Amino acid sequence: MRIKPLLHDRLVARAVLASVVAAWAVLLAFDAILDFANQLDALGTGSYNLGHAVLYIVLTIPRRAYELFPTAALIGSLLGLGGLAATSELTALRSAGISRLRISLGALAGLGLATLLMMADAETLGPSGEQAAEAIQISAKTGDLMVGKGGAIWARDGNTFVNAVGGAKRLRGGGPERVDLLDVRIFDFDADGALLAFTHARKAEYSDHRWSLADVDRTQFADGAVTRSTASIGDWQTGLRPQTVLAGVQPPRYQSTRQLRSNIAYMRRNAVDAGVYENAFWARKVYPLNVLAMCLAAMPFAFGQLRSGGFGKRLFTGILCGMAFFVLQRFAQNLATVYRLPLWGAHIGPPLVVLLLSGWYFRKRV
């Protein structure tokens, strides 16, 4: 009896997708519980309470789901195919003349749908949930810092209020941390709430334990007169701590593609290194390719069950193979960053190499 192609594709896809969802749920629960335990240590900081901690975890679940999906896909695909092998269903499919590649493509069908959902999540629920979670956490812990829509930062230092479109943190040669705030507006008020001065700067930089402003335009109001002054660079005397500001800087990997593209363009226009944002941008772009490469690289270990036992050992080996791919990709990214090589090549290169090796394997092992 000839097996219809769509029938065996659905069989494999359902088995793999069910295992992926189970692995995904375990990883997500474990990650959320660990972070919740960390949040409990922060209870009592400002007005931060248990309700804030629970809400923070709930709002960050979409982002966690996106980050954990590649690992869940790797483990789930191995478990799903291993389950079919344990019940001899893979043996039946192979006996019917269905190749390993065709079985693997059936497994990837369900993963492809889940990957598309995660890509949509990374552009909608993930960034908005992360932003809302950070805003709740920061505003509860300190009344001097708020995160506005689009990642804008509002901070307070006594009677001075500071607004920045966004910010970034960097390490210079392994030295002290450097903080950049972009498109900064500083409002100085007196004790009665009257505006004393307004300062606009293209950038505020914290380096070598001091703040400095670049391209400063300052307007002062005193005795019924308005005085304006400009400077290319100037010191900023403020008690604003860089640690406080960093709490309001949303990491690039938590931003949507549109936000990343906008921040990269803004930083390039203002001569600010956008490397960390470009890395996050290309990681988002090649996300589906990474999932495909990791799963195809690990699937051959599931077919070993057709000939011999010890699937647990093969599962472990498959996971190590996925980890090796992750290390290879991270090495390529670091190499490109250090030697100023194209970042897109560092992100696309490793999965393409893995896909070529997987294609060679499946062509050899029909």
Secondary structure, DSSP 8 states (H G I E B T S, - for coil): ----HHHHHHHHHHHHHHHHHHHHHHHHHHHHHHHHHHHHHTTTSTT--HHHHHHHHHHTHHHHHHHHHHHHHHHHHHHHHHHHHHTTHHHHHHHTT--HHHHHHHHHHHHHHHHHHHHHHHHTHHHHHHHHHHHHHHHHH-TTEEE-GGG-EEEEETTEEEEEEEEEEEESTTSSEEEEEEEEEEEEE-TTS-EEEEEEEEEEEEETTEEEEEEEEEEEEETTEEEEEEEEEEEE-----HHHHHHT---GGGS-HHHHHHHHHHHHHTT---HHHHHHHHHHHTHHHHHHHHHHHHHHHHHGGGT-S-HHHHHHHHHHHHHHHHHHHHHHHHHHHHTT--HHHHHHHHHHHHHHHHHHHHHH--
